[in-house]
Structure formats: C-alpha cells, structure tokens
Amino acid sequence: MDLRKLFGWTNQSTLGGTAEPGWFPPPKRDFVSIETAEQNMGIYRAIKLIGGDIGRLPVTADGGELNEDLLNQPNDKETWWNFTNKHLRYLMLYGNSFALISRNGYGQAVGLISCTPGEVSQIQLEGDPGNFVYRHSIYGAVQPEDILHWRIQGERPFWGTSPIIEAANALNLALTQEEAGSSMYKTPGLGKVAIESPEAIGPEMVAKLQSAFASKHGGKDGHLTPIITQGGMTVSQVGQSLSDSEWITARRFSITEISRLYSIPPAFLYDLDKSTLENSAAQMKSYVSTCLSHWMAIFASEFRLKMDSALIWDTKQLLQGTLKEQTEALRMAVDAGMMTPNECREQLGLEPHPDGEDLMISKNYEEAGVNGTDTGAQEKQPDKD
C-alpha cells in the first residue's frame, strides 16, 4: 500500500523537530549526547528493561478502531514486541516518538508505520498559533489525527523534551567517572606519582625521566615492572587511587541518578547494595506502580486520543510473587470462602479437581455457634463422682 496515495501526501523533505541543528548538543567525546547515551550501561539496561517488560506483557484494546491484529503485528515488518521496544527507546532517548496510522478506503486503521524521531517535525499553521500539522521528511504534511505522537512533556506545549538533555549534568559526571576509572586501570593503579631527587636536574633530564617512567609503568602491565631509583631519588604517590577516591561509591551514585531519571528501583539496574529477598516483592511492586505504569500511561493516552482505544496491560505475571507466596495467599482465599480450590488451581496453571468446585469456609472465619458448632471456649464439665 502506498501511504502517499492513501493520505495524499506530497514527496518533499523538511527540517525541524529533532533533526534541527542545535536541538540537542552535537556529539563530543567528553559530553553525553543522545547518540552516545546508551554507552552508559545503566541507561542501556534501563531502556532494555522497560521496553522489554512492556513489550512482553499481555495487552488488550478496549473499544475504538485499534483491533487485536494490530496488537500482534502493527505492520508487515514488526511484531508488537519490536514496535513497543523501538518506540519506548526513542521516547526515553529523544523524548518524542512517532507512528503513522495507515487507513484503508473506509477509514479503518490497517497498520501503524514506525518513524524515526528525525523524520518528523511540527509546523505551526500560519495565522493560527493554536494549531499545527506534522511534516514527514518523505511524505510531507500529515494531519495530527493521522499520526501517533508519544512525548515526554517539556517546555514546548506539544513537543517532548529528551530526558538525556534534561539530565545532562548528572550523565556527564557519570561519563567523567568512567573515563577516570579507565585511565586509572590503564596505569598500574598507583595514581599520580612524584619522583624526587636530592640534586637539581635540568628540564631536559626531567623530560627524559617523565617519558621513561610513563613508558615503563604507564601501561596495563606497569605493575609488573619494578621501580628502581638511584642517586638518592625517591618515588611517592601524590594522586589518589581508585579506592582512595571512592570510585566505586561514585559509580553507584551515578546508577542511582539514572534510577531517578527513569523511576526504576536501583536493584533493577543491578545496584544490589540494599536489595534483599525480603524487600524484592516491594521493589517489584514499586517498579510496576511508579515506573512501568508511567510509560504505559504515555503510550496508552495517544491511542485513546487518536484511535479512541484504551490499552490495558496485564501486569499479574510481574506481581505474582514466588510459588510459596502464591500458595499461601490462595490458601487464605479458600479458607475465607472467597475462592474455590479449582479457581486457585487455575491460578497456578493446574488442572481442576473433581471435588474442587465448592466454596469452603474455615472455622477460623466462622462466628461462635455457626452450623450448630460453638467455636468459642468450651464450658468446663463437672467432675464425676
């Protein structure tokens, strides 16, 4: 299907939006940019985690024109998992992500065509500051109702802001820490050293000493080469080692900053300093309620606005807990008469039992005297003569 014929789009290019020069800082070796952000393993892990979890969760559409087929395969080149992963990645990096809604001659949605952030921009209508159209770099002008635009709200009312740019200071600090650690590991881990001589030496000799020391001890195998001094010279460390500078602690703080950026519990980025088996369930609940639900809401709101369909994700598989926790919870539900044994067996993926269709109430939940049985304290019987 030719989308240009379907929508009447012209074949023209445009600049603006995320493709506009200066919209985000150009890549530099000592500056984190959108293109280089995923080189930070914390950001890489966060993007893969959120996109992967939302993509694999069962999802249904309630009402509107979004049919179930599109939730399995939005277009002929992507599955739903690929589609959601791609657009959540764009959203978490650029702050904007787009998909064209392809409709047939009856106006029914038949496909969702992914776009890269650099292909789409917003153009304000002349003389009408409250309205705008989108422009695709190939297909030209696109009406707002024909494109899904997911965004992280920023200063511009209808255009998103990149989290990477908003958190540039913290991410640049993390980059500096990585480079510092890399530099220290390339040396024998001694930090900066001072070579002292009891005699005055000229600039030429100083340069030779510096060059000789760097060539022998500056590489990764420098710790294998002993330092030998003569003529009363001494070598002492004046810089800090990785342990002295608390490098590991600083790296852990950078992971915490990324956790704040994307609302992910630090343990999910493998900062296990304060993670225990006892609080793992609480952390998973926090992850679903404060992190995944946030990104799900952004994703679902655009489908509601443009296609009048409500997306509903089933997060039960993330919150079900261990088998022991599930069994204890289901046993309490059976004892309280809330569920039948077969309903509990279904929750655990087990076959129904012939005698498991009836509700049962444990005596612990019955009042005294129910069913002719007094579950209270028994009266003391008189002694027999």
C-alpha positions in Angstrom: 0.0 0.0 0.0 1.3 3.4 -0.9 0.8 5.7 2.1 1.4 8.8 0.0 -1.6 7.9 -2.2 -3.7 6.9 0.8 -3.2 10.2 2.6 -2.5 12.4 -0.3 1.0 13.3 1.0 3.5 15.0 -1.3 7.0 13.8 -1.6 9.1 16.5 0.0 11.6 16.9 2.8 11.7 19.3 5.7 14.0 20.3 8.6 13.0 20.9 12.1 12.0 19.0 15.2 14.7 16.5 16.3 16.5 17.0 13.0 17.0 20.7 13.6 20.7 21.6 14.2 21.2 22.7 17.8 18.1 20.9 19.1 20.4 18.8 21.1 24.1 19.2 21.7 26.3 17.6 19.0 28.3 14.5 19.9 31.5 15.2 21.7 34.0 12.8 23.3 33.6 14.5 26.7 29.9 15.2 26.5 27.0 12.7 26.7 24.6 13.1 23.8 21.5 11.2 22.7 23.6 9.2 20.2 26.1 8.2 22.9 23.9 7.8 25.9 23.4 4.1 25.6 27.2 3.6 26.0 26.4 4.1 29.7 25.4 0.6 30.9 22.8 2.0 33.4 20.9 3.8 30.6 21.3 0.8 28.2 19.9 -1.5 30.9 17.0 0.9 31.8 15.9 1.2 28.1 16.1 -2.6 27.5 14.3 -3.4 30.8 11.3 -1.0 30.4 10.9 -1.7 26.7 11.2 -5.4 27.1 8.8 -5.7 30.0 6.1 -3.6 28.4 6.5 -5.4 25.1 6.1 -8.9 26.6 3.2 -8.2 28.9 -0.3 -9.3 27.5 -2.2 -6.2 26.3 -5.8 -5.8 25.1 -7.6 -2.9 23.4 -11.0 -1.8 24.7 -13.2 -0.1 22.1 -12.2 2.3 19.2 -10.6 1.4 15.9 -7.5 -0.4 17.2 -8.1 -4.1 16.5 -6.4 -7.1 18.1 -4.5 -7.9 14.9 -2.5 -4.6 15.2 -1.6 -5.5 18.8 0.1 -8.7 17.4 1.6 -7.2 14.3 1.3 -3.4 13.8 2.8 -3.6 10.3 4.3 -6.2 7.9 7.8 -5.7 9.3 7.4 -5.6 13.1 5.7 -7.6 15.8 4.1 -5.8 18.8 7.2 -6.5 20.8 9.5 -4.9 18.2 7.2 -2.0 17.9 6.9 -1.1 21.6 10.6 -1.7 22.2 11.5 0.7 19.4 9.2 3.5 20.3 9.9 3.3 24.1 13.6 3.5 23.2 13.0 6.6 21.1 10.9 8.1 23.8 13.4 7.5 26.6 16.2 9.0 24.5 14.7 11.7 22.3 11.6 12.5 24.3 9.5 12.0 21.1 8.4 9.0 19.1 6.0 8.7 16.1 4.0 6.2 14.1 1.8 6.9 11.1 -1.7 5.5 11.1 -2.4 3.8 7.8 -6.1 3.6 7.0 -8.0 1.9 4.1 -10.6 3.5 1.9 -13.2 3.1 4.6 -11.2 5.0 7.1 -10.3 1.9 9.1 -6.9 1.6 10.7 -5.0 -1.3 9.0 -1.4 -0.5 10.1 1.0 1.5 12.3 4.1 2.7 10.4 7.1 3.4 12.6 9.0 6.7 12.0 12.4 7.7 13.4 12.3 11.0 15.5 14.5 12.8 12.9 11.9 12.2 10.2 9.1 14.2 11.8 8.6 17.8 12.8 5.8 20.1 13.8 4.8 23.0 11.6 2.6 25.8 13.1 -0.2 26.9 10.8 0.2 30.4 9.6 -2.1 32.8 11.3 -3.4 30.1 13.7 -0.9 29.8 16.6 -3.0 27.1 18.4 -3.0 24.6 15.5 -0.2 22.7 13.7 0.5 19.9 11.3 3.2 17.4 11.3 5.7 17.1 8.4 7.4 13.9 7.4 10.7 14.2 5.6 9.5 11.9 2.8 5.7 12.1 2.8 5.2 15.8 3.6 2.3 17.2 5.6 0.5 14.9 8.0 -2.6 15.8 9.9 -2.5 15.3 13.7 -5.2 12.7 13.7 -3.2 10.5 11.3 -0.1 10.2 13.4 0.6 8.8 16.9 3.0 11.2 18.8 4.3 9.9 22.1 6.2 12.6 24.1 7.6 13.5 27.4 6.2 16.8 28.4 8.8 19.7 28.3 8.8 23.4 27.7 7.1 23.3 24.4 3.4 22.5 24.8 3.1 19.9 22.0 6.7 18.7 21.7 8.6 16.4 24.1 11.9 17.0 25.8 14.8 14.5 25.8 15.5 13.1 29.3 19.1 12.8 28.3 19.4 16.5 27.7 17.5 17.3 30.9 19.8 15.1 33.0 23.0 16.1 31.1 24.9 17.3 34.2 24.4 14.0 36.0 25.2 11.9 33.0 28.3 13.9 32.2 29.5 13.3 35.7 29.0 9.6 35.1 31.0 9.8 31.9 33.8 11.5 33.7 33.8 8.8 36.3 34.0 6.1 33.7 36.9 7.9 31.9 38.7 8.4 35.2 38.4 4.7 36.0 39.5 3.7 32.6 42.6 5.9 32.8 43.5 4.6 36.2 43.2 1.0 35.1 45.5 1.6 32.2 48.1 2.6 34.7 49.2 0.1 37.5 46.6 1.7 39.8 49.1 3.8 41.7 47.6 7.2 40.9 49.9 10.1 40.1 53.5 9.8 41.5 56.3 12.2 42.3 60.0 11.4 41.7 62.2 13.5 44.0 65.9 14.0 43.5 68.3 15.4 46.1 70.2 17.1 43.3 69.0 19.7 40.9 68.3 18.4 37.4 67.7 20.4 34.2 64.5 20.5 32.1 65.9 18.1 29.6 66.6 15.4 32.2 63.1 16.0 33.7 61.5 15.3 30.4 63.5 12.2 29.9 62.6 10.9 33.3 58.9 11.5 32.7 59.0 9.8 29.3 60.9 6.8 30.6 58.7 6.3 33.7 55.5 6.6 31.6 56.7 4.1 29.0 57.7 1.6 31.6 55.0 2.0 34.2 52.1 3.7 32.4 50.6 0.7 30.7 48.3 -2.0 31.9 51.3 -4.2 32.7 53.2 -1.5 34.5 52.6 -3.1 37.9 54.8 -6.0 36.7 57.8 -3.7 36.2 59.7 -2.8 39.4 60.5 0.9 40.1 64.3 1.2 40.6 65.8 4.5 41.8 69.4 5.7 42.0 71.4 8.6 43.4 69.1 9.1 46.4 65.9 9.5 44.3 62.6 8.6 45.9 59.1 7.8 44.4 55.9 8.7 46.3 52.3 8.7 45.4 50.7 12.2 45.3 47.4 11.3 43.4 44.6 9.2 44.7 44.0 5.6 43.8 40.5 4.3 42.8 39.8 3.2 46.4 41.1 6.5 47.9 38.8 8.5 45.6 35.8 6.2 46.4 35.3 5.5 42.7 33.0 2.5 43.3 30.8 4.6 45.6 30.7 7.4 42.9 29.7 4.9 40.2 26.9 3.6 42.4 25.6 7.1 42.9 25.5 7.5 39.1 23.4 4.4 38.9 21.1 6.0 41.5 20.8 9.1 39.3 19.7 7.0 36.3 17.2 5.3 38.6 15.8 8.7 39.4 15.7 9.7 35.8 13.6 6.7 34.7 11.9 5.9 38.1 13.5 2.5 38.2 14.4 0.9 41.6 18.3 0.7 41.7 18.2 -3.0 42.2 16.8 -3.4 38.7 19.9 -1.8 37.4 22.0 -4.3 39.4 22.8 -2.0 42.2 22.3 -4.7 44.8 23.7 -2.8 47.8 20.4 -2.5 49.6 18.5 -5.3 47.9 17.3 -8.3 49.9 15.0 -11.2 49.4 12.6 -9.7 51.9 12.2 -6.4 50.0 12.3 -7.8 46.5 8.5 -8.1 46.3 8.1 -4.5 47.4 10.6 -3.3 44.9 8.8 -5.1 42.1 5.5 -3.5 43.2 7.2 -0.1 43.2 8.7 -0.8 39.7 5.3 -1.6 38.3 3.3 1.2 40.0 5.8 4.1 39.7 7.9 3.1 36.6 6.0 0.8 34.1 2.6 2.4 34.8 4.1 5.9 33.9 5.4 4.7 30.5 2.2 2.7 29.9 0.1 5.8 30.5 2.1 7.8 28.0 1.8 5.0 25.4 -1.9 4.4 26.0 -3.0 8.0 26.1 -2.1 8.6 22.5 -4.1 5.5 21.4 -7.0 6.8 23.4 -6.7 10.3 21.8 -6.1 9.3 18.1 -7.9 5.9 17.9 -10.4 6.0 20.8 -9.0 2.8 22.1 -8.0 2.0 25.7 -4.9 -0.2 26.1 -4.9 -2.4 29.1 -1.8 -4.3 30.2 -1.9 -7.4 32.4 0.9 -7.0 34.9 -0.1 -10.0 37.0 2.9 -12.1 35.9 5.2 -9.4 37.3 3.4 -9.2 40.7 2.6 -12.9 41.3 5.4 -13.5 43.7 7.1 -16.8 44.5 5.3 -20.1 44.4 5.3 -20.2 48.2 3.8 -16.7 48.4 1.1 -17.5 45.8 0.2 -20.7 47.6 -0.1 -19.0 51.0 -2.3 -16.3 49.5 -4.6 -18.7 47.7 -4.9 -20.9 50.8 -6.1 -17.9 52.7 -8.6 -17.1 49.9 -10.0 -20.6 50.1 -10.2 -20.6 53.9 -12.1 -17.3 53.8 -14.6 -18.6 51.3 -13.5 -16.1 48.6 -12.3 -18.7 46.0 -12.9 -22.4 45.3 -10.0 -24.8 45.2 -10.4 -25.1 41.4 -10.2 -21.4 41.0 -6.9 -21.4 42.9 -5.6 -24.4 40.8 -6.4 -22.4 37.7 -4.3 -19.5 39.0 -1.4 -21.9 39.4 -1.9 -23.5 35.9 -3.1 -26.8 37.3 -6.0 -29.0 36.1 -9.3 -28.8 38.0 -10.1 -31.4 40.7 -13.5 -33.2 40.7 -14.1 -32.1 44.3 -12.8 -28.6 44.0 -15.9 -26.6 42.8 -17.5 -25.8 46.2 -16.7 -22.9 48.5 -15.4 -23.8 51.9 -15.1 -21.6 55.0 -12.6 -22.4 57.7 -13.8 -22.5 61.3 -11.3 -19.7 61.9 -13.6 -17.4 59.9 -16.9 -18.6 61.4 -18.7 -17.0 64.4 -19.4 -18.9 67.5 -22.4 -21.2 67.1 -22.5 -21.2 63.3 -23.7 -24.6 61.9 -24.5 -25.7 65.4 -20.9 -25.7 66.5 -19.6 -23.5 69.2 -16.0 -22.5 68.2 -15.6 -20.5 71.4 -14.1 -21.7 74.7 -15.8 -24.9 75.9 -17.6 -24.9 79.2 -16.0 -26.8 82.0 -17.7 -30.1 82.7 -18.5 -31.0 86.3 -16.3 -33.7 87.8 -17.9 -37.1 88.0 -18.2 -38.8 91.4 
